[in-house]
């Protein structure tokens, strides 16, 4: 596997959606009403006040946004973090420990720059990541000349990377710049518990690399609220050292087009990261930051969305009971369905499109071959539960009709 920029420009590593277009090219959908379940674009209701908040700050389009974010927005994020994770009111300093991002994707990518820059390496640095992974992780690693290390997250490991398996690899950990963990995980929907996060943080501190927790699905759950990195770290003597969490309004508030997110945690890293961003990263327009502050302070629309997902998962529980290894995920809005008996994820995706007009993503397109020589997504498909309940039910019933 190439690990230079050529792997991106040559297509050796590419977007799962680009791979899907190639896989299904020339294949007509097998139903007059195709159903799209590939893109994780939430379609529940946006906050009804967003336009009014944008309008209030229209004049601010005439100003360059501060790279770290407006005080109003950073304060609202700090307050939200404290309330959401039960932290003391002054536990997240909006001045030193919060940074606004133009969505979490670019933030995750650009974070690789200071992660590699803050540490000396003997040989090529490594960036470790959960596998399946989010494309920004691997793109960021390649862009800074680091070797992406894919940590398979399988059923055997509880759909999270096996931290014990890498804890004994001292050579790897000594040249590690960062570890990306996604919780709730996409696509499996697994939530890292307190013990798991603490173990990852202890490894990061022992070998002085950054733990990047991608928590963008943290507010989509049907039962218990997922544990967050900051609530674990605040109970340690080192506080947020070596930890940064990432989140955004895309999933929580159904606003993927707003491009408003943040990272929070290690103050020294945030300081360096702010300087990097000031050189080359996109900023968030001030009217968007003004609206974002109001959105982070409103939970009513978030609970309405959660109830909509609860209804969808009640349908899934009923329709898919006993099929495809289904279990209700602890977080997120995706299904991770085992298609091994139908030729694997890629074959099943073709079958579903060709015979039922249902479009899903093969799991292998969301992962790479891991350290053990296998692709952990090969047997699976990801189904994004972003359509309305009736459409979800129809898609699942069509799936069962062709994959019995």
TIFI-976519 format. One record per residue (C-alpha): x, y, z; residue number from 0. Coordinates in Angstrom, 3 decimals, always signed. Layout:
+----------+----------+----------+-----+
:       c1 :       c2 :       c3 : seq :
+----------+----------+----------+-----+
:        X :        Y :        Z : NUM :
...
+----------+----------+----------+-----+
***
This chain:
+----------+----------+----------+-----+
:       c1 :       c2 :       c3 : seq :
+----------+----------+----------+-----+
:   +0.000 :   +0.000 :   +0.000 :   0 :
:   +1.428 :   +3.335 :   -1.040 :   1 :
:   +1.719 :   +5.839 :   +1.796 :   2 :
:   +2.681 :   +8.972 :   -0.148 :   3 :
:   +0.484 :  +11.576 :   -1.784 :   4 :
:   +0.568 :   +9.437 :   -4.914 :   5 :
:   -1.796 :   +7.011 :   -3.191 :   6 :
:   -4.420 :   +9.761 :   -3.175 :   7 :
:   -3.787 :  +11.158 :   -6.633 :   8 :
:   -3.550 :   +7.719 :   -8.249 :   9 :
:   -6.758 :   +6.472 :   -6.660 :  10 :
:   -5.033 :   +3.758 :   -4.638 :  11 :
:   -6.879 :   +5.322 :   -1.698 :  12 :
:  -10.113 :   +7.054 :   -2.643 :  13 :
:  -13.471 :   +8.147 :   -1.321 :  14 :
:  -15.917 :   +5.301 :   -0.658 :  15 :
:  -18.448 :   +7.159 :   -2.783 :  16 :
:  -16.072 :   +7.290 :   -5.736 :  17 :
:  -15.509 :   +3.559 :   -5.331 :  18 :
:  -19.251 :   +2.958 :   -5.230 :  19 :
:  -19.838 :   +4.935 :   -8.420 :  20 :
:  -17.331 :   +2.700 :  -10.197 :  21 :
:  -18.822 :   -0.468 :   -8.718 :  22 :
:  -22.355 :   +0.364 :   -9.864 :  23 :
:  -21.462 :   +2.067 :  -13.162 :  24 :
:  -23.774 :   +0.901 :  -15.929 :  25 :
:  -26.032 :   -1.077 :  -13.587 :  26 :
:  -29.661 :   +0.055 :  -13.635 :  27 :
:  -31.570 :   +0.079 :  -10.349 :  28 :
:  -33.934 :   -2.844 :   -9.995 :  29 :
:  -36.856 :   -0.748 :   -8.832 :  30 :
:  -38.709 :   +2.245 :  -10.246 :  31 :
:  -38.200 :   +4.036 :   -6.926 :  32 :
:  -34.509 :   +3.791 :   -5.942 :  33 :
:  -33.658 :   +4.351 :   -2.278 :  34 :
:  -30.370 :   +6.024 :   -1.358 :  35 :
:  -28.881 :   +4.896 :   +1.977 :  36 :
:  -25.195 :   +5.631 :   +1.467 :  37 :
:  -24.481 :   +9.216 :   +2.525 :  38 :
:  -24.528 :  +10.012 :   +6.232 :  39 :
:  -26.440 :  +13.235 :   +5.671 :  40 :
:  -29.045 :  +13.668 :   +8.427 :  41 :
:  -32.436 :  +14.828 :   +7.227 :  42 :
:  -34.285 :  +15.539 :  +10.440 :  43 :
:  -35.517 :  +19.061 :  +11.124 :  44 :
:  -32.995 :  +21.874 :  +11.520 :  45 :
:  -33.443 :  +24.359 :  +14.369 :  46 :
:  -36.288 :  +26.654 :  +13.314 :  47 :
:  -34.462 :  +29.798 :  +14.491 :  48 :
:  -31.310 :  +29.436 :  +12.416 :  49 :
:  -32.225 :  +31.881 :   +9.644 :  50 :
:  -33.168 :  +34.567 :  +12.148 :  51 :
:  -29.824 :  +34.164 :  +13.898 :  52 :
:  -27.922 :  +34.388 :  +10.620 :  53 :
:  -29.885 :  +37.506 :   +9.686 :  54 :
:  -29.065 :  +39.149 :  +13.017 :  55 :
:  -25.382 :  +39.017 :  +12.154 :  56 :
:  -25.449 :  +39.757 :   +8.414 :  57 :
:  -23.190 :  +42.792 :   +8.812 :  58 :
:  -20.440 :  +40.524 :  +10.166 :  59 :
:  -19.871 :  +39.016 :   +6.726 :  60 :
:  -17.818 :  +42.177 :   +6.225 :  61 :
:  -15.249 :  +41.086 :   +8.826 :  62 :
:  -12.533 :  +38.454 :   +8.775 :  63 :
:  -13.430 :  +35.811 :  +11.381 :  64 :
:  -10.919 :  +35.304 :  +14.208 :  65 :
:   -9.162 :  +32.002 :  +13.597 :  66 :
:   -9.857 :  +30.679 :  +17.086 :  67 :
:  -13.520 :  +31.602 :  +16.866 :  68 :
:  -15.652 :  +34.385 :  +18.248 :  69 :
:  -15.833 :  +34.637 :  +22.024 :  70 :
:  -19.602 :  +34.149 :  +21.916 :  71 :
:  -19.310 :  +30.831 :  +20.059 :  72 :
:  -16.428 :  +29.449 :  +22.116 :  73 :
:  -18.261 :  +30.290 :  +25.334 :  74 :
:  -21.412 :  +28.527 :  +24.145 :  75 :
:  -19.374 :  +25.436 :  +23.241 :  76 :
:  -17.628 :  +25.460 :  +26.620 :  77 :
:  -20.990 :  +25.697 :  +28.375 :  78 :
:  -22.430 :  +22.887 :  +26.256 :  79 :
:  -19.482 :  +20.603 :  +27.009 :  80 :
:  -19.802 :  +21.260 :  +30.739 :  81 :
:  -23.545 :  +20.602 :  +30.747 :  82 :
:  -23.437 :  +17.585 :  +28.409 :  83 :
:  -20.655 :  +15.766 :  +30.261 :  84 :
:  -21.371 :  +16.897 :  +33.817 :  85 :
:  -18.175 :  +18.911 :  +34.134 :  86 :
:  -17.700 :  +21.716 :  +36.674 :  87 :
:  -18.644 :  +25.060 :  +35.143 :  88 :
:  -15.075 :  +26.252 :  +34.637 :  89 :
:  -13.681 :  +22.944 :  +33.363 :  90 :
:  -13.291 :  +23.966 :  +29.717 :  91 :
:  -11.574 :  +27.314 :  +29.226 :  92 :
:  -13.148 :  +28.919 :  +26.126 :  93 :
:  -10.042 :  +31.057 :  +25.626 :  94 :
:   -7.381 :  +28.354 :  +25.728 :  95 :
:   -9.106 :  +25.000 :  +25.275 :  96 :
:  -11.683 :  +25.524 :  +22.492 :  97 :
:  -11.074 :  +26.167 :  +18.803 :  98 :
:  -13.732 :  +26.720 :  +16.141 :  99 :
:  -13.534 :  +24.559 :  +13.000 : 100 :
:  -15.121 :  +24.744 :   +9.579 : 101 :
:  -16.803 :  +21.417 :  +10.279 : 102 :
:  -15.004 :  +18.546 :  +11.966 : 103 :
:  -13.659 :  +17.035 :   +8.733 : 104 :
:  -11.163 :  +19.780 :   +7.923 : 105 :
:  -10.325 :  +20.019 :  +11.607 : 106 :
:   -9.413 :  +16.345 :  +11.812 : 107 :
:   -7.287 :  +16.653 :   +8.672 : 108 :
:   -5.364 :  +19.772 :   +9.719 : 109 :
:   -4.787 :  +18.428 :  +13.246 : 110 :
:   -2.231 :  +16.025 :  +11.774 : 111 :
:   +0.134 :  +18.942 :  +11.086 : 112 :
:   +0.786 :  +19.999 :  +14.692 : 113 :
:   +0.521 :  +16.375 :  +15.849 : 114 :
:   +3.600 :  +15.507 :  +13.783 : 115 :
:   +5.285 :  +18.878 :  +14.324 : 116 :
:   +5.238 :  +18.735 :  +18.127 : 117 :
:   +7.390 :  +15.617 :  +18.474 : 118 :
:  +10.776 :  +14.326 :  +17.267 : 119 :
:  +10.783 :  +10.949 :  +15.508 : 120 :
:  +13.388 :   +8.335 :  +14.746 : 121 :
:  +12.270 :   +7.405 :  +11.244 : 122 :
:   +8.915 :   +7.946 :   +9.597 : 123 :
:   +6.179 :   +9.052 :  +12.015 : 124 :
:   +3.048 :   +6.941 :  +12.273 : 125 :
:   -0.578 :   +7.951 :  +12.704 : 126 :
:   -2.786 :   +5.200 :  +14.085 : 127 :
:   -6.479 :   +5.024 :  +13.247 : 128 :
:   -9.534 :   +2.895 :  +13.800 : 129 :
:  -10.294 :   +0.744 :  +10.761 : 130 :
:  -12.936 :   +1.293 :   +9.290 : 131 :
:  -11.903 :   +4.936 :   +9.402 : 132 :
:  -13.060 :   +8.398 :   +8.356 : 133 :
:  -11.299 :   +9.561 :   +5.189 : 134 :
:   -9.936 :  +12.725 :   +6.825 : 135 :
:   -7.749 :  +10.611 :   +9.127 : 136 :
:   -5.862 :   +8.841 :   +6.369 : 137 :
:   -5.695 :  +11.920 :   +4.131 : 138 :
:   -4.201 :  +13.920 :   +6.996 : 139 :
:   -1.639 :  +11.230 :   +7.752 : 140 :
:   -0.523 :  +10.980 :   +4.133 : 141 :
:   -0.377 :  +14.758 :   +3.720 : 142 :
:   +2.149 :  +15.105 :   +6.553 : 143 :
:   +4.282 :  +12.180 :   +5.423 : 144 :
:   +3.198 :   +9.885 :   +8.240 : 145 :
:   +2.531 :   +6.183 :   +7.790 : 146 :
:   -1.166 :   +5.358 :   +8.327 : 147 :
:   -1.504 :   +2.356 :  +10.638 : 148 :
:   -4.911 :   +0.718 :  +10.342 : 149 :
:   -6.161 :   -0.845 :  +13.573 : 150 :
:   -8.889 :   -3.306 :  +12.673 : 151 :
:  -12.106 :   -2.906 :  +14.651 : 152 :
:  -13.955 :   -6.195 :  +14.310 : 153 :
:  -16.649 :   -8.162 :  +16.064 : 154 :
:  -13.886 :   -9.999 :  +17.929 : 155 :
:  -12.522 :   -6.701 :  +19.312 : 156 :
:  -15.932 :   -5.221 :  +20.127 : 157 :
:  -15.791 :   -3.082 :  +16.961 : 158 :
:  -13.104 :   -0.858 :  +18.483 : 159 :
:   -9.334 :   -1.175 :  +17.982 : 160 :
:   -7.635 :   -3.631 :  +20.328 : 161 :
:   -5.509 :   -1.331 :  +22.476 : 162 :
:   -3.807 :   -4.227 :  +24.244 : 163 :
:   -2.551 :   -5.501 :  +20.896 : 164 :
:   -0.673 :   -2.287 :  +20.194 : 165 :
:   +0.415 :   -1.576 :  +23.787 : 166 :
:   +3.233 :   -4.100 :  +23.470 : 167 :
:   +4.556 :   -2.605 :  +20.220 : 168 :
:   +6.938 :   -0.078 :  +21.750 : 169 :
:   +8.708 :   +0.701 :  +18.484 : 170 :
:   +5.437 :   +1.674 :  +16.841 : 171 :
:   +4.225 :   +3.730 :  +19.790 : 172 :
:   +7.508 :   +5.638 :  +20.038 : 173 :
:   +7.079 :   +6.913 :  +16.494 : 174 :
:   +3.338 :   +7.513 :  +16.812 : 175 :
:   +2.174 :  +11.106 :  +16.365 : 176 :
:   -1.544 :  +10.550 :  +16.905 : 177 :
:   -4.249 :   +7.957 :  +17.429 : 178 :
:   -7.689 :   +8.542 :  +15.913 : 179 :
:  -10.619 :   +6.883 :  +17.671 : 180 :
:  -14.223 :   +7.422 :  +16.553 : 181 :
:  -16.849 :   +7.039 :  +19.310 : 182 :
:  -19.669 :   +6.401 :  +18.639 : 183 :
:  -17.930 :   +4.589 :  +15.822 : 184 :
:  -18.932 :   +4.972 :  +12.202 : 185 :
:  -20.124 :   +2.614 :  +10.805 : 186 :
:  -20.478 :   +0.093 :  +13.639 : 187 :
:  -22.123 :   +2.375 :  +16.221 : 188 :
:  -19.967 :   +1.159 :  +19.129 : 189 :
:  -19.376 :   +3.487 :  +22.083 : 190 :
:  -16.033 :   +3.503 :  +23.886 : 191 :
:  -16.577 :   +3.250 :  +27.623 : 192 :
:  -14.682 :   +5.103 :  +30.348 : 193 :
:  -12.114 :   +2.359 :  +30.799 : 194 :
:  -11.335 :   +2.175 :  +27.094 : 195 :
:  -10.881 :   +5.931 :  +26.747 : 196 :
:   -8.675 :   +6.030 :  +29.821 : 197 :
:   -6.499 :   +3.214 :  +28.467 : 198 :
:   -6.076 :   +5.063 :  +25.166 : 199 :
:   -5.232 :   +8.276 :  +27.012 : 200 :
:   -2.671 :   +6.520 :  +29.203 : 201 :
:   -0.953 :   +5.160 :  +26.088 : 202 :
:   -0.927 :   +8.640 :  +24.549 : 203 :
:   +0.683 :  +10.110 :  +27.634 : 204 :
:   +3.181 :   +7.302 :  +28.089 : 205 :
:   +4.488 :   +7.786 :  +24.538 : 206 :
:   +3.626 :  +11.480 :  +24.181 : 207 :
:   +1.342 :  +11.282 :  +21.147 : 208 :
:   -2.047 :  +12.940 :  +20.636 : 209 :
:   -5.315 :  +11.098 :  +21.205 : 210 :
:   -7.880 :  +12.493 :  +18.794 : 211 :
:  -11.418 :  +11.469 :  +19.743 : 212 :
:  -13.887 :  +12.022 :  +16.916 : 213 :
:  -17.201 :  +12.427 :  +18.747 : 214 :
:  -19.346 :  +13.774 :  +15.915 : 215 :
:  -22.092 :  +11.154 :  +16.541 : 216 :
:  -22.148 :  +11.762 :  +20.295 : 217 :
:  -25.696 :  +13.159 :  +20.369 : 218 :
:  -27.348 :  +10.420 :  +18.296 : 219 :
:  -28.313 :   +7.566 :  +20.581 : 220 :
:  -31.503 :   +5.768 :  +21.557 : 221 :
:  -30.654 :   +4.788 :  +25.135 : 222 :
:  -27.622 :   +5.896 :  +27.195 : 223 :
:  -25.682 :   +9.035 :  +26.280 : 224 :
:  -22.154 :   +8.100 :  +25.129 : 225 :
:  -19.204 :   +8.798 :  +27.389 : 226 :
:  -16.979 :  +11.656 :  +26.223 : 227 :
:  -13.231 :  +12.075 :  +26.295 : 228 :
:  -13.228 :  +15.263 :  +28.353 : 229 :
:  -15.332 :  +13.761 :  +31.122 : 230 :
:  -12.806 :  +10.941 :  +31.465 : 231 :
:   -9.739 :  +13.167 :  +31.246 : 232 :
:  -10.947 :  +15.765 :  +33.752 : 233 :
:  -10.656 :  +13.159 :  +36.495 : 234 :
:   -6.945 :  +12.617 :  +35.865 : 235 :
:   -4.107 :  +14.703 :  +37.356 : 236 :
:   -2.955 :  +15.697 :  +33.871 : 237 :
:   -6.406 :  +17.005 :  +32.945 : 238 :
:   -6.675 :  +17.222 :  +29.100 : 239 :
:   -2.992 :  +16.729 :  +28.313 : 240 :
:   -2.523 :  +14.747 :  +25.043 : 241 :
:   -6.275 :  +14.754 :  +24.346 : 242 :
:   -8.372 :  +16.665 :  +21.827 : 243 :
:  -12.026 :  +15.909 :  +21.061 : 244 :
:  -13.794 :  +16.921 :  +17.851 : 245 :
:  -17.483 :  +17.589 :  +17.282 : 246 :
:  -19.791 :  +19.587 :  +15.031 : 247 :
:  -23.359 :  +20.620 :  +14.344 : 248 :
:  -23.596 :  +18.414 :  +11.255 : 249 :
:  -25.001 :  +15.309 :  +12.934 : 250 :
:  -26.220 :  +16.748 :  +16.255 : 251 :
:  -28.306 :  +19.519 :  +14.685 : 252 :
:  -28.881 :  +18.230 :  +11.123 : 253 :
:  -26.737 :  +21.027 :   +9.679 : 254 :
:  -24.014 :  +19.408 :   +7.540 : 255 :
:  -24.105 :  +22.392 :   +5.173 : 256 :
:  -23.428 :  +24.957 :   +7.905 : 257 :
:  -19.827 :  +23.752 :   +8.278 : 258 :
:  -19.560 :  +24.585 :  +11.939 : 259 :
:  -17.598 :  +22.497 :  +14.412 : 260 :
:  -14.996 :  +22.665 :  +17.152 : 261 :
:  -12.178 :  +20.877 :  +18.868 : 262 :
:  -11.431 :  +21.101 :  +22.587 : 263 :
:   -8.850 :  +19.796 :  +25.016 : 264 :
:   -5.075 :  +20.081 :  +25.502 : 265 :
:   -4.383 :  +23.828 :  +25.772 : 266 :
:   -0.796 :  +23.590 :  +24.502 : 267 :
:   -1.891 :  +21.662 :  +21.442 : 268 :
:   -4.810 :  +24.049 :  +20.833 : 269 :
:   -2.363 :  +26.970 :  +20.953 : 270 :
:   -0.082 :  +25.387 :  +18.348 : 271 :
:   -3.027 :  +24.224 :  +16.269 : 272 :
:   -4.450 :  +27.747 :  +16.226 : 273 :
:   -1.190 :  +29.036 :  +14.795 : 274 :
:   -1.191 :  +26.377 :  +12.071 : 275 :
:   -4.784 :  +27.165 :  +11.202 : 276 :
:   -3.974 :  +30.855 :  +11.088 : 277 :
:   -1.542 :  +30.108 :   +8.273 : 278 :
:   -3.602 :  +27.885 :   +5.993 : 279 :
:   -6.970 :  +26.645 :   +7.270 : 280 :
:  -10.511 :  +27.862 :   +6.503 : 281 :
:  -12.315 :  +30.032 :   +9.025 : 282 :
:  -15.952 :  +30.014 :  +10.073 : 283 :
:  -17.932 :  +33.119 :   +8.978 : 284 :
:  -19.000 :  +35.254 :  +11.924 : 285 :
:  -22.746 :  +35.046 :  +11.166 : 286 :
:  -22.383 :  +31.251 :  +11.206 : 287 :
:  -20.591 :  +31.461 :  +14.553 : 288 :
:  -23.368 :  +33.687 :  +15.919 : 289 :
:  -26.011 :  +31.169 :  +14.843 : 290 :
:  -23.877 :  +28.275 :  +16.119 : 291 :
:  -23.784 :  +29.756 :  +19.618 : 292 :
:  -27.578 :  +29.714 :  +19.746 : 293 :
:  -27.738 :  +26.192 :  +18.326 : 294 :
:  -25.320 :  +24.773 :  +20.906 : 295 :
:  -27.504 :  +26.280 :  +23.619 : 296 :
:  -30.696 :  +24.613 :  +22.358 : 297 :
:  -31.421 :  +20.957 :  +23.167 : 298 :
:  -35.081 :  +20.786 :  +22.131 : 299 :
:  -34.332 :  +20.168 :  +18.448 : 300 :
:  -31.710 :  +17.565 :  +19.380 : 301 :
:  -34.184 :  +15.566 :  +21.442 : 302 :
:  -36.723 :  +15.702 :  +18.606 : 303 :
:  -34.123 :  +14.180 :  +16.312 : 304 :
:  -33.294 :  +11.482 :  +18.843 : 305 :
:  -36.941 :  +10.526 :  +19.047 : 306 :
:  -37.093 :  +10.249 :  +15.260 : 307 :
:  -34.095 :   +7.881 :  +15.339 : 308 :
:  -35.691 :   +5.865 :  +18.138 : 309 :
:  -38.704 :   +5.305 :  +15.883 : 310 :
:  -36.477 :   +4.237 :  +13.005 : 311 :
:  -34.602 :   +1.780 :  +15.172 : 312 :
:  -37.839 :   +0.328 :  +16.508 : 313 :
:  -38.655 :   -0.470 :  +12.877 : 314 :
:  -35.209 :   -1.951 :  +12.290 : 315 :
:  -35.410 :   -4.048 :  +15.454 : 316 :
:  -38.657 :   -5.544 :  +14.185 : 317 :
:  -37.755 :   -6.037 :  +10.514 : 318 :
:  -34.167 :   -7.250 :  +10.889 : 319 :
:  -34.507 :   -9.369 :  +14.025 : 320 :
:  -32.192 :  -12.364 :  +13.651 : 321 :
:  -30.829 :  -11.266 :  +10.266 : 322 :
:  -27.400 :  -10.144 :   +9.037 : 323 :
:  -25.889 :  -10.075 :  +12.532 : 324 :
:  -27.956 :   -6.984 :  +13.325 : 325 :
:  -27.754 :   -5.420 :  +16.749 : 326 :
:  -29.045 :   -1.992 :  +17.629 : 327 :
:  -25.991 :   +0.294 :  +17.743 : 328 :
:  -25.224 :   +2.174 :  +20.936 : 329 :
:  -24.777 :   +5.393 :  +18.967 : 330 :
:  -24.957 :   +6.907 :  +15.511 : 331 :
:  -27.487 :   +6.259 :  +12.752 : 332 :
:  -25.815 :   +3.532 :  +10.691 : 333 :
:  -26.374 :   -0.207 :  +10.402 : 334 :
:  -23.380 :   -2.517 :   +9.948 : 335 :
:  -24.834 :   -5.629 :   +8.354 : 336 :
:  -22.987 :   -8.914 :   +7.817 : 337 :
:  -23.297 :  -10.022 :   +4.195 : 338 :
:  -20.778 :  -12.868 :   +4.300 : 339 :
:  -23.404 :  -15.428 :   +3.295 : 340 :
:  -24.243 :  -13.366 :   +0.208 : 341 :
:  -20.743 :  -13.098 :   -1.237 : 342 :
:  -19.524 :  -10.234 :   +0.962 : 343 :
:  -20.283 :   -6.532 :   +1.088 : 344 :
:  -19.431 :   -5.590 :   -2.493 : 345 :
:  -21.467 :   -8.398 :   -4.026 : 346 :
:  -24.397 :   -7.689 :   -1.725 : 347 :
:  -24.309 :   -3.978 :   -2.640 : 348 :
:  -24.494 :   -4.853 :   -6.337 : 349 :
:  -27.332 :   -7.323 :   -5.714 : 350 :
:  -29.347 :   -4.831 :   -3.682 : 351 :
:  -28.990 :   -2.134 :   -6.329 : 352 :
:  -29.554 :   -4.402 :   -9.297 : 353 :
:  -32.508 :   -6.311 :   -7.895 : 354 :
:  -34.095 :   -4.011 :   -5.299 : 355 :
:  -32.989 :   -0.462 :   -6.161 : 356 :
:  -31.490 :   -0.027 :   -2.679 : 357 :
:  -28.088 :   +1.675 :   -2.604 : 358 :
:  -25.707 :   +0.924 :   +0.284 : 359 :
:  -21.927 :   +1.180 :   +0.804 : 360 :
:  -19.728 :   -1.932 :   +0.855 : 361 :
:  -17.849 :   -2.036 :   +4.133 : 362 :
:  -14.530 :   -2.662 :   +2.405 : 363 :
:  -14.789 :   +0.810 :   +0.849 : 364 :
:  -14.705 :   +2.313 :   +4.363 : 365 :
:  -11.533 :   +0.501 :   +5.423 : 366 :
:   -8.092 :   -0.642 :   +4.324 : 367 :
:   -6.211 :   -3.869 :   +4.824 : 368 :
:   -5.138 :   -3.846 :   +8.461 : 369 :
:   -2.027 :   -5.086 :  +10.227 : 370 :
:   -3.304 :   -8.685 :  +10.150 : 371 :
:   -3.698 :   -8.657 :   +6.359 : 372 :
:   -7.494 :   -8.495 :   +6.301 : 373 :
:  -10.021 :   -5.790 :   +5.488 : 374 :
:  -12.431 :   -5.635 :   +8.446 : 375 :
:  -15.255 :   -4.309 :   +6.265 : 376 :
:  -15.118 :   -6.976 :   +3.560 : 377 :
:  -18.139 :   -8.922 :   +4.810 : 378 :
:  -20.298 :   -5.883 :   +5.613 : 379 :
:  -22.434 :   -3.137 :   +4.157 : 380 :
:  -23.195 :   +0.189 :   +5.807 : 381 :
:  -26.755 :   +1.453 :   +5.762 : 382 :
:  -27.279 :   +5.126 :   +6.696 : 383 :
:  -30.630 :   +5.589 :   +8.444 : 384 :
:  -31.219 :   +9.100 :   +7.177 : 385 :
:  -34.453 :   +8.643 :   +5.233 : 386 :
:  -37.893 :   +8.883 :   +6.843 : 387 :
:  -39.271 :   +5.884 :   +8.746 : 388 :
:  -41.542 :   +4.663 :   +5.953 : 389 :
:  -38.698 :   +4.727 :   +3.431 : 390 :
:  -36.403 :   +2.922 :   +5.855 : 391 :
:  -38.972 :   +0.182 :   +6.348 : 392 :
:  -39.487 :   -0.217 :   +2.613 : 393 :
:  -35.736 :   -0.392 :   +1.988 : 394 :
:  -35.281 :   -3.075 :   +4.631 : 395 :
:  -38.199 :   -5.112 :   +3.329 : 396 :
:  -36.778 :   -4.936 :   -0.191 : 397 :
:  -33.408 :   -6.026 :   +1.194 : 398 :
:  -34.933 :   -9.093 :   +2.833 : 399 :
:  -36.820 :   -9.958 :   -0.348 : 400 :
:  -33.572 :  -10.416 :   -2.322 : 401 :
:  -31.126 :  -11.436 :   +0.428 : 402 :
:  -32.924 :  -14.296 :   +2.156 : 403 :
+----------+----------+----------+-----+
***
